[in-house]
Every structure is written in C-alpha cells, then in structure tokens.
Amino acid sequence: MSATRPPADRAAAYAAVQRSPEFTELRSKLHRFVFPTTAFFLAWYFLYVLLAAFAPGFMSTRVVGNINIGLIFGLLQFVTTFAITIAYIRWADRQFDPRAAEIHTMVEREIGGDY
Amino acid sequence: MALPQTLVPALPVLPAASNVGNPLINIGIFAAFVVVTLIVVIRVSAHGKKSAGEYYTGGAAFSGKQNGIAIAGDYLSAASFLGIAGAIALQGYDGFLYSIGFLVAWLVALLLVAELLRNTGRFTMADVLSFRLRQRPVRLAAATSTLAVSFFYLLAQMAGAGGLVALLLGINSQFGQSIVIAVVGLLMMLYVLIGGMKGTTWVQIIKACLLITGAGLITLWTLGKFGFNLSSVMQGAVDTAAAEKVKFDPQKLLDPGLRYGKDLTTKIDFISLSMALVLGTAGLPHVLMRFYTVPTSKEARKSVEWAIWLIGLFYLFTLVIGYGAGALVGPTAINSAPGKANAAAPLLAFHLGGSVMLGIIAAIAFATILAVVAGLTITTSATFAHDIYNMVIKRGTATQEEEVKMARFAAVGGSIIAILGGILANGQNIAFLVALAFAVAASANLPTILYSLFWKNFTTRGALWSIYGGLISSLVLIIFSPVVSGKPADPKTGLSPSMITDPSINFHWFPLENPGIISIPLAFLLGFLGSKLDKEKPNEAKWAEMEVRSLSGHGAGGAIDH
C-alpha cells in the first residue's frame, strides 16, 4: 500500500471526515433506514415462525380451496422480502449513493485517491 | 414407514434395482455439462494474471448481475434443491418453512453486510474482522471458524453425492460410489486450479441457469397437469397420501406441525433452527467471499438483489415440485428410493418426462454439488493461504506468488479432504451438518461481523470471545444433542436414527437438535462482555478509517493490487 500521506496524517484526516456533518448525516440516514427495516422483517419472520409453531389451528384455517392462512402468510414472507429489496435499492440509489460519492470526494481531497 | 409394494399397484413401480431412468443418458448429459464448463473455465482463465486478486476474486471484475446469478448457483445447494422438495413431498408445509428462512436471510446480507463488507475487505471474512483489531489472533479465530463452517457444509454436500449416484447412475456398490465421488472431487479440483475464482464463478453461473430453468420446467409441467391450480396440486398430494395409507392424517400435509408440532421440545427446536437459518446466511464465509468478486459496493448491492429474485423464484418452484412429487410419485415410492426424500424431485422429473428429463435433472444435481463444493474449496484455500499462511505465520511478508502457490496447495489438500470425507460420510446420517454449518455461521461469524461494522467500542477480546464462544458452544451442544446419540431406537430395525445408530450408546443431555437458540445469543453476549472487560481501549483511529471507508467506498478499488 502506498498512501500519499504519512500514516498519522491519514488517521487525522479520516477522523476529521468522520466528525464532519456530512458524514454524520450519511451515517444516520443509513442507520435510520437499515435498523428499523431489519427490526421489522425479523419481527415479522419470527411472528410467522411462532404462529406456525404455537398456533397451528389458526394457520390451518382454509381461505380458498386448500389455500390456508399458513400458506398465505408464507407467501407474504416472499412478498415482503421482495418489497423490502425493491425499496432499499431505490432508496440506496437515490438517497445514499450521491451522498456517499460526496464523502468519497471529500476523503480523496483530504488523503489522496484510492490506493 | 414404507408400505409393501403390493399395496400400491397404481404407482409406476420401478425396477427392483431401485434406480430409475437410463444411467447412460444421465452420464451423457453430465459429461456434456463437464465438457462445456471446462471449456468455459479454460477460456476465461487463459488471459488472467497470476495475482492473488485474480485467484481469490477473479480480479473483482464481475458485474452485479453475474455475481448475483453465481450467488444463487452457490447457495442453491443439493440440500435446498433436493432436500426441500423432498421435505415438502413427505412433510408438506413444514418443508416449506425451511425455504422461507433461507430466503428472508438474504435481507440481513442486503441491508447490513454486503456493501460495508465489500468496502472494507479484499479477499476473506477475516480482512473485515481484523481491520481495527489485533491482526494475528483475530485472523486465526476468523480462519478457524471459516474452516469449520466450510468443512461441515462440504461434508454435507459430499455425503449426499453417494445416494445421488446410487439413484441416478445405478451404481449400488460402495466401491463404485466411492469412485464416482472421487471423480466428482477431482473434477472440482481441476476447475479450482485452472480457473480460480473466475472459473468457479462461471461454473456457478451456468449451473444456476440450468437449475432454475429445469426447476421452472418441472413446475410448469406439474401445474399444467393440475389445471394451473396450486390448490389442486396440494389436493393431489393429500389424495395420494390417503390412497397410500400414510400413518398420519393426510390433510395434515397442508398445515404446519407435521414435523415440528409434536411437543414443546420440537417446537422450540424449530424456532432454534429458524434463528440459525435467518442469521446464518450472512455469516457463511463462501457467501461473504462472493461479495469481493465485484468492483464496488453498488455492484455488491445489485448482486444481492439478483440473488434474492432468483432464490425467491426458485423456492416458489420447490413448493410446487414438492407437493407435485407428493401427488404424482407418492410417499411410498419416495421413501423406498435410494436417498429417500432427496429422490423426490428426480422421481418427479422421471414421472413427467421419462429418462431424458431425469437425465437433465440428474446432471443438474451433479453440477450443483460440483459448483457448491468448488466455491467452498476456493474459500478454504483463500483462508488458509491469505489468513493463516501469510498474515499469521508470515506476518504479511509473503509475496503474492508465494500466497497463490500456497492457495493452490491448499485447494489440492481441500479436495482430498472433500473426497475422503465424501467417501467416509457416504450413506451416513449427517444431514444435520448443513443445519450445523448455519448454526456455527450465525453464532461464530455474524455477531462479530455486525459488531465490527457497527459498534465503535468493539475490541479484540470481544471478537475472540464471540468467535470461539459461538463456535465451541454450538459444537458442544450438537455433540451432546440427540442428532449424535440417544434417539429412541426404531422398533423395526432396532437402530437409533441418531448418527451413532447403536441405541445403547447415549450421552446426550441437550434436548434440542439445533443449538442456535442458545449459541447465537451467547455469542452476541460474549462479544459485548469481552469488549467491555478488555483492558485494551478500542482503536479510535482505525475505527474512523473503517467507518469512513465502509460507507464511502474509499480505498475499495477492487481491481487494483497493492
């Protein structure tokens, strides 16, 4: 690795970027998206698992033909997984990437290009 | 459970040799796959440089779409293709529960792991874990758990190969099966040595396309037989089970609980398994390594997007294939075939399209084992050469040439272990090894990865406690669980369904088959306590560098060698 600056200097520059309001905003934006979303899909998944284990009667309720609530909830797990994927990709492309690119430029200015 | 054949004359009764189809067609189609992939591997690796980056990550030059397809090819192992379809065919709804955990797990990778990992590491999981901690002990710990997870995963893949050989090639002698396992292992070694990660990736891409097309074809065909009505397919499975006088209420195939609903222990076991599935995927080292094969975090994100679409689609197919096999092949025929539940999908293919369709599915199944094992071999050889040899033993002084040479030796060693393991494990009841691999990945790897990426005050001691604590606790709990010893003996055979079949040997004291519910929270707790109790202060400068790099992608120039 050939850094363009001596290590102490680089460390100070990274720390400066980390403290900058732009970086703080980027981090909190990311955390505000991914942490609640993760909490949601894990809660929904374990709700489904717990229902399957402890409420089989409810899950076996027929809705249409042989299609019961258990199957519908199972398929809804697929739907929410796909929906979260789409939502995250859109958010990341539009909200996250432009800001991350700004930080990248800022770091390059402070430290030098990719090494 | 199997009824005498005379009770079910309506079934397409198979020849006494208990294998189906035409072995020559099966071998022919598989040989064609081998030839085509070998040509591709040789062509793509002809121009490659001999650098470490080239060998480990294909020069980080794959697109997100290509990598996403390869991830699907890597992840949809024989266990998920044959295993889940068979579980749905025999146990109905409870088999479907597996596939949901395997899919939802990818959101952990998408939201929390893939991009940040891509931005902070280069070759292995240990790159990220050791970024701001003390290099050698953390590398060694991460390498140990990587090797453990990959070994369990590998053994499970190879053990399934024997039953598959018996079913598809009509080879029933132990010796003959051992030869086939050795041939598969040697082929895999050839791919890895010639093609490195680039060749392995292309094998996985080709395999994923074949697998998803083949499964899609069987799905449409099955649905077509039932007027494109899923409810009718399910009714068909219930009717066939009723006609074959299964031991349980056939309606139960449609409801949760047939396998896990027996008592409180099985229910808690099921929750434990679900935890390992949903948290284990993003801690599987061979999956993590795939994120390094793309140049940027944006492409890593796209990889996971593609993987989620393909894997989700595939698991929807297995729902139809599983119930379809239950309806058209029936539980009796499945249970009496070699490989039992694993035979459901191949038997359905044979029922629908005869020898040719079976041959295609057989070739896909072999290709699956080949592609997954190749991915595991790359991962273990990279871990051995990069983490253990260069960083721990040589303290980072080895040249790229030395490191790649060591990686190739490790790949040969890994292949020999895979072949020997496959031969020894052939026919053994070690299906639990996949669940174990996920449990260790979720306990030993994921907590440390998340702490490394998100928690400022994480320290070396926290990492070591979490990795070793997760690894040891899940191993110990498995060894003293009923999967290894002490399940009540089957009254018909007098043998225990545990790994140790002698019912008089019983040293189990842990009631669950899956350790996750204990070992995962324990590993998170140990990571937290270890960091709090560490005399060493967290390295703030390195944390600043890691966090800025992980979010901005600075310094992640994948294709650039140092």
Contacts between the chains, C-beta under 8 A, distances in Angstrom:
chain1	res1	chain2	res2	distance
A	1	B	562	5.0
A	2	B	562	7.9
A	10	B	545	7.6
A	11	B	541	4.1
A	11	B	544	7.1
A	11	B	545	6.8
A	14	B	541	7.1
A	14	B	544	4.4
A	14	B	545	4.3
A	14	B	548	5.1
A	14	B	549	8.0
A	15	B	540	7.4
A	15	B	541	6.4
A	15	B	544	4.3
A	17	B	544	7.6
A	17	B	548	5.0
A	17	B	552	8.0
A	18	B	544	4.2
A	18	B	547	6.0
A	18	B	548	5.4
A	23	B	548	6.7
A	23	B	551	7.4
A	26	B	551	5.9
A	26	B	552	8.0
A	27	B	547	7.3
A	27	B	551	6.4
A	30	B	551	6.8
A	33	B	111	7.9
A	34	B	111	4.4
A	34	B	112	6.1
A	37	B	107	7.8
A	37	B	111	5.9
A	38	B	107	7.2
A	38	B	108	7.1
A	38	B	111	5.5
A	38	B	112	6.4
A	41	B	104	6.5
A	41	B	107	5.2
A	42	B	278	7.2
A	45	B	100	7.6
A	45	B	101	7.6
A	45	B	104	5.0
A	45	B	274	7.6
A	45	B	278	6.0
A	46	B	271	7.8
A	46	B	274	7.3
A	48	B	100	7.3
A	49	B	97	7.4
A	49	B	101	7.9
A	49	B	270	7.2
A	49	B	271	6.0
A	49	B	274	4.5
A	50	B	271	7.1
A	52	B	93	7.9
A	52	B	97	6.1
A	52	B	256	4.0
A	52	B	257	7.6
A	52	B	260	7.8
A	52	B	270	7.7
A	53	B	256	7.4
A	53	B	257	7.9
A	53	B	260	6.4
A	53	B	261	7.2
A	53	B	267	4.2
A	53	B	270	5.4
A	53	B	271	6.2
A	54	B	267	6.5
A	56	B	255	5.9
A	56	B	256	5.0
A	56	B	257	4.2
A	56	B	261	5.6
A	59	B	255	6.6
A	59	B	256	5.1
A	60	B	254	7.3
A	60	B	255	3.9
A	60	B	256	7.3
A	64	B	231	6.9
A	65	B	229	7.6
A	65	B	231	3.4
A	65	B	232	7.7
A	65	B	235	7.6
A	66	B	231	4.4
A	66	B	234	4.3
A	66	B	235	5.6
A	66	B	238	7.5
A	66	B	254	5.5
A	67	B	230	7.1
A	67	B	231	5.5
A	67	B	234	7.9
A	68	B	254	6.2
A	68	B	255	6.7
A	70	B	93	6.0
A	70	B	255	6.4
A	70	B	256	5.2
A	71	B	93	7.2
A	71	B	96	7.7
A	71	B	254	7.6
A	74	B	93	7.9
A	74	B	96	5.8
A	74	B	97	7.5
A	74	B	100	5.7
A	77	B	100	4.9
A	77	B	103	7.3
A	77	B	104	6.1
A	78	B	100	7.5
A	78	B	103	6.7
A	78	B	312	5.5
A	78	B	315	7.6
A	78	B	316	6.7
A	81	B	103	5.8
A	81	B	104	5.6
A	81	B	106	7.3
A	81	B	107	6.1
A	81	B	308	6.5
A	81	B	312	6.4
A	82	B	308	7.1
A	82	B	309	7.4
A	82	B	312	6.3
A	84	B	107	5.9
A	84	B	110	8.0
A	84	B	111	7.9
A	85	B	107	7.3
A	85	B	110	6.3
A	85	B	304	7.8
A	85	B	305	5.7
A	85	B	308	5.0
A	85	B	309	7.8
A	88	B	110	6.3
A	88	B	111	6.3
A	89	B	301	6.7
A	89	B	302	7.8
A	89	B	305	5.5
A	92	B	298	7.9
A	92	B	301	6.1
A	97	B	298	6.5
A	100	B	551	6.0
A	100	B	552	5.3
A	100	B	553	6.5
A	101	B	552	8.0
A	103	B	548	7.1
A	103	B	551	6.6
A	103	B	552	4.1
A	103	B	554	7.7
A	104	B	552	4.4
A	104	B	553	5.8
A	104	B	554	5.3
A	106	B	552	8.0
A	107	B	548	6.1
A	107	B	552	5.8
A	107	B	554	4.3
A	108	B	554	7.0
A	111	B	554	7.6
A	114	B	554	6.7
A	114	B	555	5.7
A	114	B	556	7.3
A	114	B	557	3.9
A	114	B	560	6.7
A	115	B	555	6.3
A	115	B	557	7.5
A	115	B	560	7.9
A	115	B	562	7.6
